[in-house]
Amino acid sequence: MENLKKLTILHSNDMHGDFLAEEIDENLVGGVSMLSGYVGKVREEEKNVLYCIAGDMFRGSVIDSEFQGTSTIEIMNLLSPDVVTVGNHETDYGIAHLLFIEKCATFPIINANLHVTTNHARLFKPYHIAKVDGMKILFIGILTEEVLSQTKNDGLIGTFVDIDEAASEVGKICNTYNAVDIDLTVLLTHIGFEEDKKLAAKLDPAWGVDIIIGGHSHTFIEEPAVVNDIVIVQAGTGTDQIGRFDITVDTDNNCIDEYTWKTVPINQSHCPRDNELEMLIRSYKTKTDNKYNRVVTRLKKKLTHPTRIAETELGGLFSDIMKESIGLDVMLLGSGAVRNPEIGPIVLYSDLCECFPYDDPLYMLRVTGAQLKRMIRHMLRDEVWEGAHCEFYQFSTGVRVTYSKALHDFVQFNLNGEPIDDNKLYKIGLQHFHFLNVENFFNIPLSEIEKNGKPRMVSTSCREILDEYLSVHPGLERSVSGRLIVED
């Protein structure tokens, strides 16, 4: 007779310092206090419960950035996940700081493919075996080069370059540890939902991977994807919901017998509050309020940033400020640098820091008109519209681009009312992160750009530019004005 056992796996991803509950229609929604309350409730109600986090605990709140993640780890320690994998934003404060943070954690942090390039020594334990009710659950952490662009700041740190090598590494770990009678194998990834599907397709069924719990692409799904008999899920972003598997594990054949999966909303109707955790968050918030609660400006109206892959009001404002302040021809502002869907009309410094948390330097490059077209053509490639997690940019005022998906080319590319001149040099602005990854993000080697003149840092702080400009220019507004039009 089959030996069947019940297992509940709860999972979060891309929490980004989303510690505090929000009041929506007079109801409290989200926040780690009620998230902790829900996890604790399930742990009491069910016999076998595991809670895991698929990367990006860091970045997004002033509490996180002010204390460079040490506050987040202390909060996560009270949340008590059973296992966590590294996301790309865990590296934002530097690899050395991340290794320090790991020592502060009371839970296992795993990653199979971050390594020191000189000797290929791993930075983290690649797996964690959770033992529950006689079952052994193998978790493996995966992060690929495509999402780990930030580590270009750390030349000695590398990762396996692509999905193929990541798949090979998964096979090596599974082959090594399946001999100890693993009942269920879960990949904790931070590579994006579409990449999870590609990874699943490359895994040998003999390796025994049952589930992929992912992050990075902030994907909300109604039903799991199933590729190569592997169940793939993700729970959106933040703490407004949590993913939940209820699984019957066949411990004789080491596989899933049956399962259900859903996302569970985190709200006051069914999630108790964790008072001890609230006290800790409140202590950090008290410290940050004094510094961050000053008013920066009052905008004429609330400005929005509802999507990364289209022109937005906030993207237009921020790119315009940097263009005007530095004297650029074109500012290409990373859409992903704007983290909140809206801001204003009253803008506190805390609002600005949460909306624009990446306080990196600003670089000026000179590119020809032909190179600029090539860069933007790559930005608008087909995979962007197919749901891949690609870098996208907001254009400063004066740019007018009309792009045809059918033609895979521009119908119009003007600057200040004149067509872009292929042979003319233009001064463009890029944030440090995007400058470091110009070849990956724009498909143009930095060495080619350097022939036009050496790129140079023109500001040590993008956020200081925004803070100063907004402070002395009250009543600003922007609207979506056709800087980028994409036609089918």
C-alpha positions in Angstrom: 0.0 0.0 0.0 1.2 3.5 -0.8 2.7 5.5 2.1 1.0 8.9 1.7 1.7 11.9 3.9 0.3 15.4 3.9 2.6 18.5 3.4 1.7 22.2 3.3 4.2 24.5 1.6 3.7 28.3 2.0 5.8 30.6 -0.2 6.5 34.3 -0.8 8.8 36.1 -3.2 9.9 39.7 -4.0 8.8 41.1 -0.6 11.1 44.1 -1.2 10.8 45.4 2.4 7.0 45.5 2.3 6.7 45.4 6.0 3.7 47.6 6.7 0.0 46.9 6.2 -2.0 49.3 3.9 -5.5 50.5 4.5 -7.6 49.7 1.5 -11.4 50.4 1.7 -11.1 50.6 5.5 -9.5 47.1 5.6 -5.9 46.4 6.5 -4.1 44.5 3.8 -0.7 42.9 3.7 2.3 43.6 5.9 4.6 41.1 7.6 2.7 41.2 10.9 -0.4 39.6 9.4 1.7 37.5 7.0 3.5 36.1 10.1 0.1 35.7 11.8 -1.2 33.6 8.8 2.0 31.5 8.7 1.7 30.9 12.4 -2.0 30.0 12.1 -1.3 27.4 9.4 1.6 26.0 11.4 -0.9 25.4 14.2 -3.7 24.0 12.0 -1.6 21.7 9.9 0.8 18.9 11.0 3.5 19.4 8.3 4.2 23.0 7.2 7.2 24.6 5.5 7.5 28.3 4.6 10.0 29.4 2.0 10.9 32.7 0.3 12.1 32.8 -3.4 14.4 35.8 -3.2 14.3 39.6 -3.0 13.6 40.2 0.7 15.6 43.5 0.3 14.9 46.9 -1.3 11.8 48.9 -1.5 11.3 50.5 1.9 13.2 53.1 3.8 13.5 50.7 6.8 15.4 48.3 4.6 17.6 50.9 2.8 18.4 52.9 6.0 19.8 49.8 7.8 21.1 48.2 4.6 19.1 45.0 5.1 20.1 44.3 8.7 16.6 45.4 9.7 15.1 43.1 7.1 17.0 40.1 8.4 16.0 40.8 12.0 12.3 41.0 10.9 12.7 37.9 8.7 14.2 36.1 11.7 10.9 36.6 13.6 8.9 35.6 10.5 11.0 32.3 10.6 11.0 30.9 7.1 12.3 27.4 6.8 14.5 28.2 3.8 15.2 31.2 1.6 17.1 31.6 -1.7 19.1 34.6 -2.9 17.4 37.1 -5.2 19.2 39.7 -7.3 18.4 42.5 -4.8 20.1 40.6 -2.0 23.3 41.7 -3.7 22.4 45.4 -3.8 24.5 46.3 -0.7 27.5 44.3 -2.0 28.5 40.7 -1.8 30.6 41.2 1.3 27.6 42.7 3.1 25.4 39.9 2.0 27.7 37.4 3.5 27.6 39.4 6.7 23.8 39.4 6.5 23.7 35.7 6.1 25.5 35.3 9.4 22.7 37.3 11.0 20.0 35.0 9.7 18.6 32.3 11.9 17.3 30.5 8.8 19.1 28.8 5.9 19.9 30.9 2.8 20.7 28.7 -0.2 22.1 29.3 -3.7 23.7 26.7 -5.9 25.5 28.9 -8.4 27.0 32.0 -7.0 30.7 31.4 -6.8 34.1 33.1 -6.6 35.4 33.3 -10.2 39.0 32.5 -9.2 38.4 29.0 -7.7 34.7 28.4 -8.2 34.1 28.1 -4.5 30.4 28.5 -3.7 29.3 31.5 -1.6 26.4 29.7 -0.1 25.2 26.2 0.7 23.5 25.1 -2.6 20.7 23.1 -1.0 18.7 22.5 2.2 17.1 19.2 3.2 14.0 19.9 5.4 13.0 16.9 7.5 9.2 16.8 8.3 7.3 13.8 9.7 9.9 11.3 8.4 9.9 13.0 5.0 13.0 14.6 3.4 12.3 17.7 1.3 15.2 18.8 -0.9 15.3 22.6 -1.7 17.8 23.9 -4.3 18.4 27.7 -4.8 19.0 29.0 -8.4 19.9 32.5 -9.7 21.3 33.0 -13.2 23.5 35.6 -14.8 20.6 37.2 -16.6 19.2 38.6 -13.4 22.4 39.1 -11.5 23.7 42.1 -13.4 24.4 44.0 -10.2 27.3 41.7 -9.3 29.3 43.3 -12.1 30.3 45.7 -9.3 32.1 42.7 -7.8 34.5 41.4 -10.4 35.4 38.3 -8.4 31.9 37.1 -8.1 30.2 35.1 -10.9 27.4 32.7 -11.5 26.7 30.0 -14.0 25.9 32.0 -17.2 22.6 30.5 -18.4 19.7 28.2 -18.0 21.6 25.3 -19.5 24.3 25.4 -16.9 21.8 26.0 -14.1 20.0 22.9 -15.2 23.2 20.9 -15.2 23.9 22.1 -11.7 20.5 21.0 -10.5 21.1 17.6 -12.0 24.4 17.3 -10.2 22.8 18.1 -6.8 19.8 15.9 -7.4 22.1 12.9 -8.4 24.2 13.4 -5.3 21.4 13.7 -2.7 18.6 11.5 -4.1 20.5 8.6 -2.7 19.4 9.6 0.8 15.8 8.9 -0.1 14.5 12.4 -0.9 10.7 12.4 -0.9 10.1 15.7 -2.7 12.5 18.1 -4.6 11.7 21.8 -4.9 13.7 24.4 -6.8 13.6 27.8 -5.2 14.5 30.1 -8.1 14.7 33.8 -8.8 14.9 34.0 -12.5 11.4 34.9 -13.7 8.3 32.9 -14.5 9.1 32.4 -18.2 12.6 31.4 -17.5 11.3 28.9 -14.9 9.4 27.2 -17.7 12.5 27.1 -19.9 14.5 25.6 -17.0 11.8 23.0 -16.2 11.9 21.9 -19.9 15.6 21.2 -19.6 15.5 19.1 -16.5 15.9 15.3 -16.8 12.8 13.6 -15.2 15.1 11.1 -13.6 16.5 13.9 -11.4 13.1 14.0 -9.6 12.3 17.7 -9.5 8.7 18.1 -8.5 8.1 21.8 -8.0 9.6 25.2 -9.0 8.7 28.1 -6.7 10.0 31.2 -8.4 10.4 35.0 -8.1 11.8 38.0 -9.9 9.1 38.6 -12.5 6.4 39.6 -9.9 4.0 37.3 -11.8 0.4 36.8 -10.5 -1.0 33.5 -11.7 -4.4 31.9 -11.3 -3.2 28.4 -11.9 0.2 26.7 -11.8 2.1 26.1 -15.0 3.1 22.5 -15.6 6.2 21.8 -17.8 7.9 18.4 -18.0 5.6 17.3 -15.2 7.1 20.0 -12.9 4.6 22.3 -11.2 5.7 26.0 -11.5 4.3 28.8 -9.3 4.9 32.3 -8.2 3.1 34.6 -5.7 3.2 38.0 -7.3 5.1 40.5 -5.2 5.1 42.0 -1.7 3.1 40.8 1.3 -0.4 41.2 0.1 -0.7 37.5 -0.6 1.1 34.2 0.0 1.2 31.1 -2.1 -0.1 27.8 -0.6 0.5 24.2 -1.7 -1.4 21.4 0.0 0.3 18.2 -1.1 -0.1 14.5 -0.6 3.4 13.1 -0.9 3.9 9.5 -2.1 6.9 8.6 0.1 7.3 5.2 -1.5 7.8 6.6 -5.0 9.2 10.0 -3.9 6.7 12.1 -5.8 3.5 14.1 -5.6 0.4 12.0 -5.4 -2.0 14.9 -5.6 -1.9 18.6 -4.8 -3.9 21.9 -4.7 -2.4 25.3 -5.0 -3.7 28.8 -4.5 -2.7 32.3 -3.5 -4.2 33.4 -0.1 -4.8 37.2 0.5 -3.2 38.6 3.6 -5.8 40.7 5.4 -7.4 41.2 8.8 -10.4 39.0 8.0 -8.5 35.8 8.6 -4.9 36.7 9.5 -4.1 37.4 13.1 -1.4 40.0 13.9 2.0 39.2 15.3 2.4 41.7 18.1 6.1 41.0 18.7 6.9 41.6 15.1 4.9 44.8 15.0 6.9 46.1 18.0 10.1 45.5 16.1 8.9 47.2 12.9 7.6 50.1 15.0 11.0 50.6 16.6 12.7 50.8 13.2 9.9 53.0 11.8 10.4 55.5 14.7 14.1 55.8 13.9 13.4 56.4 10.2 10.4 58.8 10.6 12.6 61.6 12.0 14.8 61.5 8.9 12.3 60.6 6.1 9.1 62.4 7.0 10.1 65.8 5.6 8.0 67.2 2.7 10.1 67.3 -0.6 7.4 68.9 -2.8 3.8 69.0 -3.8 3.0 67.9 -7.3 0.1 69.4 -9.2 -1.5 65.9 -9.2 -0.8 62.3 -8.4 1.6 60.8 -11.0 1.5 57.1 -11.9 3.8 54.4 -13.1 1.4 51.5 -13.8 3.7 49.4 -16.1 7.4 49.0 -16.9 7.0 48.5 -20.7 5.3 51.8 -21.7 5.7 55.5 -21.2 4.5 56.6 -17.8 3.9 59.9 -16.0 6.5 59.3 -13.3 9.0 57.9 -15.8 8.7 61.1 -17.8 9.1 63.4 -14.8 12.2 61.6 -13.4 13.9 61.3 -16.8 13.2 65.0 -17.6 14.6 66.1 -14.2 17.9 64.3 -14.9 18.1 65.5 -18.5 17.6 69.1 -17.5 19.8 69.0 -14.4 22.8 67.4 -16.2 22.3 68.9 -19.7 21.8 65.7 -21.7 20.3 65.2 -25.1 18.4 62.1 -23.9 18.0 60.5 -20.5 17.2 56.8 -20.6 15.8 56.0 -17.2 15.4 52.4 -16.2 11.7 51.7 -15.8 12.5 49.2 -13.1 14.2 52.0 -11.0 10.7 53.4 -10.4 9.3 51.0 -7.8 5.9 52.4 -6.8 2.9 52.6 -9.1 2.1 56.2 -8.0 3.4 59.1 -6.0 2.0 62.4 -4.8 0.5 65.0 -4.8 2.3 65.5 -1.4 5.7 63.8 -1.7 7.6 63.0 1.5 11.3 62.1 1.4 10.2 58.6 2.5 7.9 58.4 -0.6 10.7 59.5 -2.9 13.1 56.9 -1.4 10.6 54.1 -1.6 9.6 55.0 -5.2 13.2 55.5 -6.3 15.4 53.4 -3.9 18.5 53.0 -6.1 20.7 55.9 -5.2 23.3 55.2 -7.9 25.6 57.5 -9.8 24.6 58.9 -13.2 26.8 58.5 -16.3 27.0 60.4 -19.5 27.8 58.6 -22.8 28.2 59.8 -26.3 26.5 57.6 -29.0 25.8 58.2 -32.6 22.3 58.4 -33.9 22.7 55.0 -35.5 23.9 53.5 -32.2 21.0 55.0 -30.3 18.5 53.5 -32.8 20.2 50.1 -32.4 20.0 50.4 -28.6 16.3 51.2 -28.6 15.5 48.7 -31.3 16.9 46.0 -29.0 14.9 47.4 -26.1 11.7 47.0 -28.1 12.5 43.4 -29.3 9.7 40.8 -29.5 10.4 39.0 -26.3 9.6 42.1 -24.3 6.0 41.9 -25.5 5.9 38.1 -25.0 6.3 38.6 -21.2 10.1 38.2 -20.7 11.6 40.1 -17.9 13.7 42.6 -19.9 15.1 46.0 -19.2 13.0 48.8 -20.5 13.5 52.6 -20.5 11.7 55.8 -20.0 12.5 58.6 -22.4 13.1 62.3 -21.6 11.2 65.1 -23.2 11.9 65.8 -26.9 12.1 62.1 -27.9 9.3 60.9 -30.2 9.5 57.2 -31.1 6.9 55.3 -33.1 7.8 51.6 -33.4 6.1 48.9 -35.5 6.1 45.4 -34.1 5.2 44.1 -37.5 8.1 45.8 -39.2 10.5 45.4 -36.3 11.6 48.9 -36.9 10.9 52.6 -36.3 8.2 54.5 -38.2 9.5 57.6 -36.5 12.5 58.5 -34.3 12.8 62.2 -33.7 14.5 64.4 -31.2 13.2 67.9 -30.6 11.2 67.8 -33.8 14.1 66.6 -36.1 14.8 63.0 -37.2 17.7 61.4 -35.4 20.9 61.9 -37.5 22.7 58.5 -37.8 26.1 60.3 -37.9 25.6 62.9 -35.1 26.8 62.3 -31.6 24.2 62.6 -28.8 24.8 62.8 -25.1 22.7 60.2 -23.3 22.4 59.5 -19.5 22.4 56.1 -17.9 22.3 55.1 -14.2 25.3 53.2 -13.0 23.6 49.8 -13.0 22.6 50.3 -16.6 26.0 51.6 -17.6 27.7 48.5 -16.1 25.3 46.3 -18.2 25.2 48.3 -21.4 26.1 45.3 -23.6 23.5 43.0 -22.0 20.7 45.6 -21.9 21.3 47.4 -25.2 23.2 44.8 -27.3 26.1 47.2 -27.9 29.6 46.7 -26.5 30.9 49.5 -24.3 34.1 49.4 -26.2 32.2 50.6 -29.3 30.7 53.5 -27.4 34.0 54.5 -25.9 35.3 55.2 -29.4 33.0 58.2 -29.4 34.6 59.6 -26.2 35.2 58.3 -22.7 32.0 57.9 -20.7 32.1 59.8 -17.4 30.2 60.0 -14.2 28.4 63.3 -14.0 26.6 62.8 -10.6 27.3 60.5 -7.7 23.6 60.4 -6.8 20.5 60.1 -9.0 18.2 60.5 -6.0 19.9 63.7 -4.8 19.2 65.2 -8.3 15.5 64.3 -7.9 15.4 65.5 -4.3 17.0 68.9 -5.1 15.0 69.5 -8.3 11.7 68.6 -6.8 12.4 70.7 -3.7 12.8 73.9 -5.7 10.2 73.2 -8.4 6.8 72.8 -6.7 3.6 72.1 -8.7 5.2 69.9 -11.3 3.0 67.6 -13.5 3.5 65.2 -16.4 1.2 63.3 -18.7 1.7 60.5 -21.2 2.5 62.5 -24.3 3.6 60.1 -27.0 7.3 59.9 -26.3 7.0 56.2 -27.2 4.2 54.7 -29.3 4.2 51.0 -30.2 2.1 49.9 -33.1 1.1 46.3 -33.8 
